[in-house]
Amino acid sequence: MQIIDAHHHLWDLARLPYPWLRPEAGPRPFGDHTSIKRDYHPADYAADCGAAIVGSVHVQANAGAGDPVIETAWVAEQTQDCGWPVAIVGEVQLADLALADTIARHAAYRAFRGVRLFAGYDADPRWRQCADPALLQSAAAHDLAATLARGGYSLDVVVHAAQLHPLADLARAVPDLAIIVNHLGQPRTSDFAGAGLWRDGISRAAAEPNICVKLSGLWTIDRTWRPEVLAPFVRHVVSAFGAGRCMYGSNLPIERVMLPARHQVPRLLEALGDMPEADRDAIFGRTARRFYRLSIG
């Protein structure tokens, strides 16, 4: 099966700061990440994925650069001859007074498709990815959404369950903006029956036709992607959104802390269960190809 990976990272620790990957950086919510505190270039990614990857989407990796366009420029340089088409999702800061100009400078690179926003608020600081629980309702977030929509760019979003309803409201307010929920909306539990807030949020988000979702970062459900644990979660998402708005993402190299990359696709396929070939092809390629405008074949 030919696969488009809708979510992965690359980095060079000598080129950009990456504070969270420094030797002294403490563990992340997924645990000790010492094993990925090293350069991760296209050749490393290709070695992890194998020959099945025919396209991919690089998502900003919290590089910590004063100018986020530097990361986009580096990724564009690294991937121009990597052997498969790569789309780039860059970084912006909502407080950037020259936000439109920053997006325009990202867009000078042909592979740029949009930006990622961390909007996941939680009372537990270990899981807090933004300081404002109402970030998605703010004027700054709506301005960003409108600016992206005008330029034909997309918005990747990292949220927790509580932010799925406000995200749906944002999608309704800016219907021309393609919004991509990262990491299944981070359900953060293996108990599907107890994940009512997340289930309701997924159903609400799916009601907005301009939202799609990545089947990625599944360690928040089960660190080793056991199919029987993932199954109710991923099937709920595919049932709500339809395969045409779902896409697989490896989250490499981060997910490699939990399990080898070669196990991801077989375990996810088993969790998804029997489905028409067209739905499988959408999840593992066609959806990402359409949303990120990848030219393949």
N, C-alpha and C positions, 0 to 999 in steps of 0.2 A: 504494500500500500504506500502510495506517495503522500507525504505529509507536509503541510505548512505549519510550522510552529509559530503560534501567535504571540508568544511571550517568552523572551529570554534576555539575558544580559551579557555584556562583554565589559572588561575593564583592564586598565593598565595602571598599576599602583604607583609607578614612577611618573606617569604623565599627569594624573589628576589626584586630588587629595583623598577622596573616599574615606571620610573619618570613621565610618562604621566598619571598615576593613583594615584599619591600622592595627599593628601588633598588640597594642594595649587596649583595643576596643573590647568591651565586655560581651558576654553572650547575648544573642538575640532571642526573641520569643520562641524560635525554633531550636534553641540550644547553642551549644558550643560550635562556632563556625570557623574554627582555626583552619580546617581543611580547605576552605575557599579563600583564605587570606593570601592569595597569590594571583598573578596575572591570569586573565582568562581571555584569550584571543580567538579569532575565528577557527584556527586549527584545533584548539582545545575543544571548542564547541562541536566541531565536525567529528572529532574523535569520540565524543560522548554520544552523539546522535546517530552516527552511521549514515549510510547512503540513502536512507528513506526520505530525508529532508529535501524538498524541492523549492522551499521559500521560507522566510522567517521574518519575525518582527522583533526588532531590538527595542526594548523599553528602558528609559532612563534609569540609572542605577545609583541615584543619590551621590553623584560624584563630588559634590561639595565645592565646585568651582565658583568663583565670583561671577563669572559669566557662563550661564548654562549652555550657551551655543557652542562652547569649546568641546563639550562632550559630543554633541551632534557632529561637529566637524571631524573629530577623531574617529567616530564610528563610521562615518561616510568614507573616510580614507581607508580604514581597516577592511571594509567589506566590499569595496568597489571591484575587487578581483577574486572574491572568495568562492565563486562558482555557483552561486544561487542568488536570486533577487532578495534584497533585504529592505524592509520598510523601517523607518525610524520614528519612535515616539519620544519626544524631547521633554525637557524640564522647563517650567516657568515658576516664578514666585508671584503670588497674587498681589504682593505689595510693590511689585515692579511698576514704577511710574511710567516706564516706557514699554509697557506690555505689548502693545501692537507692534512696536519696532522690534522687540525681541522675537516675537513670532515670525515677523518678516525675515529676520536674519536667520532663524532656523530654516525657513522655507527656501533660502538660497541654495540649500542642499536638496537635490532632486528626490532623495529617498524620504524626506521628511513628510509625515502624514498627520501629526497632531502632537498633543502634549498629555502628560499624566498629572493628575491632581490627587494628593493624599487628603482624604476627607474623613478618615476613620477616627472618630472620637470614642474614647472609652474612659470610664472612671478609673480603671486600673492603668497606672502610667506605663506598665510594661507593654500594653497593647495600644497605647495612645499614639496615633499617627498625625494628629493635628490638635491644636490647642483650643479650637472653637467648636463646640458641639453643634452650632448652627451655621457652620461654614457654607454649606450648600444653599442656605437661604440668604446669604449675604449679597450685597450689591456687587462686591468684587467678583464673586463666583459667577453671578449672572452676566457681568461685563465680560469675563473671560469666555463664557459660553457663547455669547453673542458675537464676540470678535472671531472666535474659531469658526462659527457657522458662516459668517460672512466670507471668510477665506476658503471655505470648503474643507476645513480640517476637522479632526475628530478629537474627542476627549476621553482618555482612559481615566478611570476613577477607582481608587481604593477606598472601600467603605466597610463598616461593620453592619450588622443586621439593622441597627437602629437608624442608619442613614439611608436605607433603601427607599423609604417613603419620600423623604425630602429630595432624593435623587430623581424619583419619578416626577415630582412636581417641577423640578428644573427641566427635565426632558420635555414635559408638556409646555413649559413656558418658551422653550427654544426648540421647536419641532424639527428645524432643519439641521440640528446638530446630531451627528452620530456619536453616541455615548457607549463606551465599552466598560462593563463592570469587570474588574480584575478579580481573579482568585475565588470565583463562585460567590462573591460577597462575604467571604470569610466567616462561615458558620461557626467555627471554633468549638465544635462538639461532635462526638460520635453518636450522640443520642438524637436520632431524627425525630422521634416523638416529642422530645423536649425542646426542639428547635422551632417553636411556634412563631416567635418574632421574625426569625429568618425566613421561614416558609411564607408567612404573610407578606413580608417585604419583597420576596422574589415574585410572588404573584402580582403584587402592585406594580413593580418595575416592568414586568412582562407586558402589562397593559399598554405601555407606551411603545409604539412601533419603532422609535428611533433608539431604543436601548437594546444592546446585545450583551452577552456574557461569556467570559473565558472559563473553561474547565481547566483551571490551573491552580497552583498553590494549594493542592488538596491535602497537604500535611496538616492543615488546621482541623481536618476531620479525622484523618488517620495517617500517622507518620509514614507508614509503609504501604499506603494505598491498597489495603486489603479490599478486594472487590466487593465482598459481602457487606462491608461497612460503608463504602462509597456509594453503593447502588441506590439506596433511597434518595440520597441527596442529588446525585447527578441526574437521575431519572425525573425527579421533581422539576429540576431546572429545564431539562429538555422538553418535558411535557408542557411547562408553562410558556417557554419562549419559542419552541419549535427548533428543529435542528438548524434551520436557516439563520438563526440568530445565536447559535452556540459555536464556539471554536476552542480547539485544544491548544494549550500552551504548556511548555515544559517547565518554565520558571528556572531554567538552568542558569548558572550552576547552583543556585540556592537549594533547589529541591534535591540535589545530589547529596546534601548533608543527611537526608533522610533515607534515600534509596537510590540504587544505581539507575541511570537514565534508561537503560534498556528495559527496565521493568514497567515503565510508565504506560506506554501504549497498550501492551497486552492486558495489564490490570484494569485500565480504564475501559477497554473494549469489553472485558468480562463484566465490569460493573454496569455498563450501559445495556447489556443483554442483547437479545435479538432485535434487529431493526432493519428497515430497508437499506439496501446498499446506497441509495441516494442520500439518506440521512447520515449514514456513516461518513460518506465522502464530504458532506457539508461540514460536519463537526471537525474532521481532520484535514480540511483544506479549503473547500469552496467558500465557506463563510468568511474566513480570514482573507482569502484572495479578493473577495468583493469589498469588504469593509476597509481594507488597507490598500486597495488598488494595486495589487501585485501583478506584474506581467510575467506569466509563466507559460512556456511552451510556444 
